Amino acid sequence: MSATALPTPAAPVPERPAHRDPNVLRWLTAYTASMVGDSVYYMALSWAAIRTGSPGQAGLVLALGAVPRAVLMLGGGVLADRFGPRLVVIGSDAARCVLILGIAVALLFTGPALWLLITVALLFGTVDALFLPAVGALPPRITAPAQLARVQGMRGLAARIANVAGAPLGGLAVALGGSVTAFAVAGALFALSIPLLLAVRMTPGPAKAPADGAEASTAEGGTAEAGTAWGELRDGLRHIRRHRVLAPLMLVIAIGELGFVGPLNIGLTLLVQERGWGADGMGWIVAAFGTGAGASSLLLTVRGRIPRAGLTLSVVLCGGAVAVAALAYAPSLALAVLAGVSIGLLAGLSGALTGALLQTAADPAYMGRVTSVATLFTLGVAPLCYPVTGAATGLWGTGPVFVVSAAVCGTGGLLGLCSKALRRAELPAS
């Protein structure tokens, strides 16, 4: 009696590294174009505001644009989960393209009135509140889980490219044709990202998300109120609060950012003035920070995975806090530049690991809401410490303020070390 031959199972398809995946590279190109467009837009808006009103009024225009972004950020996460992140990102880029090209056309026929610039800033900030959570929720839908750290490294490189290329491109556009040309260039960059995003292949979303209009049970036993954005938001916050990794990770993000952004923004300017290093010294330190951050992004892009990611994140954050404190007491510009490289390297690595761990730990149905909470801490709440840092530096000087800020940042890292779940969190292996 002859045995029937069983079909040979197909060999598994090897996982393609993200930096060699055309699908990921299309997304990365679209993201880079959008980020450069952001830089050019802010250059154009700043120039138009300064030419229109006083320095105080120009600052008001830029500050007002951040208000809707902070207020509506969590709602943007709800929309990303309800309609899918790609649709929200494409819609946001299309809206920004129409808005910015519209202001460019309007400025051809009228002057840059203050009310017009404030309106543009508010509308752009509103669309940004939708764009940021959605773009952060996209990577898990375009690549394998084991490639998320590599994608975060690539995203960090894109941000560095945008910072380096955006300002000179915006300045050139302003020099050639004023704010009209700069706005037009920004709108064209947003338009460039749309066909690239349309060509990106996405894995299917969750079969049943809490936003499906029904009374859905969550993994932790909660429920989402049918059809209400508020109910979906509360369900997302409950998901974070009850998650063994996400809850401590969000706390680390919030505290770490509060201690980090003040010294490295307003504090650095005041430190350079205090030491008499001038604008050139400021430029060297900022360039050193960018170099370090770019190196960490390149490391993750090439390596693809950092073992013991949760432990590494917490240790790196503590190391970054030490470097922040050292910057304030650097006796020479050369040592300050060295501290800047260290801060950039450690901050870039911790930021990329944070993003990868968030996207690995979060349930896919909550990805937009989880991203929106993290983004709110980094771009919405943390900048509120700028005036506090400035006032404290005026009272006590840069040294004590940098040390206190470093202690706050280091507290975030220590909290991560105290969390057993976060300390043992790992990124998936290929």
Secondary structure, DSSP 8 states (H G I E B T S, - for coil): -----------------GGG-HHHHHHHHHHHHHHHHHHHHHHHHHHHHHHHS-HHHHHHHHHHHHHHHHHHHHHHHHHHHHH-HHHHHHHHHHHHHHHHHHHHHHHHHS---HHHHHHHHHHHHHHHHHHHHHHHHSHHHHS-GGGHHHHHHHHHHHHHHHHHHHHHHHHHHHHHHHHHHHHHHHHHHHHHHHHHHHT-------SS-TTSSS--B-TTS-B--TT-HHHHHHHHHHHHHT-TTHHHHHHHHHHHHHHHTTIIIIIHHHHHHHHT-HHHHHHHHHHHHHHHHHHHHHHHHHH---SSHHHHHHHHHHHHHHHHHHHHT-SSHHHHHHHHHHHHHHHHHHHHHHHHHHHHHS-GGGHHHHHHHHHIIIIIIGGGHHHHHHHHHHHH-HHHHHHHHHHHHHHHHHHHHH-HHHHT------
